Amino acid sequence: MATPPAAAPTTASADIPKECQDYLDKVNACISKQHGASGDAIKASMEQTKAAWASMGADKATLSAACKAVNDAFVQQAAAMKC
């Protein structure tokens, strides 16, 4: 039986809370407006955040709260970067 291809790291996932997907959507929109080191830094930060989410396992309540916090923080960062 063939294994389905892995989803791209920035695509929507039914396995994450809405707050997490909102964060990913905002970050991806910002990355698309940035060039060079700025975009690379944002992408690296997003990947670190996703790795932290993975370590939280199946605890959706904790993950949802963590995503809301990182999303709220990113809103301020995005405004400063004109995203």
Contacts in CASP RR format, 6 or more apart in sequence:
PFRMAT RR
TARGET T0000
AUTHOR 0000-0000-0000
METHOD contacts of the structure
MODEL  1
MATPPAAAPTTASADIPKECQDYLDKVNACISKQHGASGDAIKASMEQTK
AAWASMGADKATLSAACKAVNDAFVQQAAAMKC
7 13 0 8 1.000
9 47 0 8 1.000
9 50 0 8 1.000
10 24 0 8 1.000
10 27 0 8 1.000
10 28 0 8 1.000
10 46 0 8 1.000
12 21 0 8 1.000
12 24 0 8 1.000
13 21 0 8 1.000
16 24 0 8 1.000
16 53 0 8 1.000
16 63 0 8 1.000
16 67 0 8 1.000
17 60 0 8 1.000
17 63 0 8 1.000
17 64 0 8 1.000
17 67 0 8 1.000
18 64 0 8 1.000
19 64 0 8 1.000
19 67 0 8 1.000
19 68 0 8 1.000
19 71 0 8 1.000
20 53 0 8 1.000
20 63 0 8 1.000
20 64 0 8 1.000
20 67 0 8 1.000
22 67 0 8 1.000
22 71 0 8 1.000
23 49 0 8 1.000
23 67 0 8 1.000
23 70 0 8 1.000
23 71 0 8 1.000
23 74 0 8 1.000
24 46 0 8 1.000
24 50 0 8 1.000
26 71 0 8 1.000
26 74 0 8 1.000
26 75 0 8 1.000
26 78 0 8 1.000
26 83 0 8 1.000
27 42 0 8 1.000
27 43 0 8 1.000
27 45 0 8 1.000
27 46 0 8 1.000
27 74 0 8 1.000
28 46 0 8 1.000
29 83 0 8 1.000
30 39 0 8 1.000
30 42 0 8 1.000
30 74 0 8 1.000
30 78 0 8 1.000
30 81 0 8 1.000
30 83 0 8 1.000
31 39 0 8 1.000
31 42 0 8 1.000
31 43 0 8 1.000
31 46 0 8 1.000
33 82 0 8 1.000
33 83 0 8 1.000
34 42 0 8 1.000
34 81 0 8 1.000
34 83 0 8 1.000
38 81 0 8 1.000
42 81 0 8 1.000
49 70 0 8 1.000
52 66 0 8 1.000
53 63 0 8 1.000
53 66 0 8 1.000
53 67 0 8 1.000
56 62 0 8 1.000
56 63 0 8 1.000
56 66 0 8 1.000
57 63 0 8 1.000
END
